[in-house]
């Protein structure tokens, strides 16, 4: 689902070379890992990554409440349209130049499954991440 939002960047105007802004949860080990993969793939640094767990993060600058920002991944494209959940994952991968890795999750036969799985993941990501951290040596 896409919606137009005029809040691409809370401190500076959107530059034409920016492909998008990804809001992710840095407190979530899974989300942080995915953001790191995308940052590495985005050699031209055209995607801006915003950690919603940062105390200075202002969800209102993106037209969101704290609860909305926490509930799912958000990706704002270069024109300010917002994608959420699995649509945001696919959009972020495309913007980073590796869209083929996730494109198949949007195929008509599997899309409903991946959209549903994402919702389950989003609700449980912090709990699952905490369990994973406890199982790791030094975690």
N, C-alpha and C positions, 0 to 999 in steps of 0.2 A: 504494500500500500504506500503510495507516494503522496506527499503533501508539501506544498510550497512554504518555506520558512525563510525569513530574511534575517538570519542570525548565524551566518557561517562562521564568523569570527568575532569573539567578544572584545578583543583589543585592537584589531587592525582590520582595514577593509580587505575584502576578498581580492586576491590577485588573480589575473586571468589564467595563470599557469597552475593554479590549485585545482586538483581533480576532485577533492572532497575532504571532509572532516569526519573522522570516526570517533564516536564516543564509546569508550570501553571501560570496564571496571578493573582497575589496577590491583584491587584487593583480591581478585579472582585469579588463581594460578593459571587456569585454562585460558582466560581472556588475555592475561598478560603474555602468555606464550604465543597466542594467535597474533596479538599486536606486534610482537617481536618478529614473527615470521613475515608479516606484511611490511614492517619497516625495512627489513632486510631486502625484500623483493622490490620495494619502491626505491630503486637506485636514484631516481631524480627527485626524491622527497616531495612528491606532489600531493601526498595525502598527509593531512595534519592529524595527529593522534592526541586525543584529549582524555585524560584519566578522570573519570567521574568520582573516584575515591579521593582525589586531591581535595584538601579542605577549602581551597580557593575556587573550586569548580562552581560555576553559577548556572544551574539548569535553566533558569529563566532566560538567559542569553540565547538559548536555543529553542525557546518557546515550549519548554518542558517543566514539569514539576519534578521534584526529587524522586518521587515514586515512579514516574514514567521513565526517567533516566535509568533508575535501578532495575526496572522490570525487563528490559531487553536492549540489545545492541541497536544503536542508531548510526546511520551514515547519511551525511548531507552532501549531495553532489555539488559540483561547481556552480550550479545555478540555484542552489538553496533548497532543492527538493529533498525530502527526507524519506529514507527507506528504513524499515524496522525489521527486527528478528532475522530470519534467514534471508530475506530480501537484502538486508543490510550487509550480511556476510558476503553474499554474492557480489553486491555493488562494491564493497571494499576490496575484494580480490580483483575485480575488473580494474578498479582505479589504480591498484598497485601493479598492474600489468600481468597478473597471474590468474585471470578470470577462468581459464580453462580448468583449473583445479576444482572449482566449485560449480561450474556451469551445469554439469550433469545433475546436480541436486535440484535444479529447476525444471528438469524434464517432466512433462505432464504426468507420467505414471508414478514417479517417485516424489514429486514435489509435496503432495499432501503429507506423506510420511515424514519427510525431513522438516517440514514446517511444524508438525506435531512434536517430533523429537526435540526440536529447538526449544519449544515452549517448556517441555519437561526439564531440559537442561538448564534453561534460564532460571527457573524456579529453584533449582537444587544446586547451582554452580558453587556457591560459597560453602555449603555443607560438604559437598563432594570434594571440593578443593582442600578443605580442612582435614578431611579423612586421609586424603592422599598425602598431605604434608606430614601427618603424624606417622605414616608408614615409611616415609623416607628416612634414611639415616641422617641425623642432625636436624630433622624437621619437627 
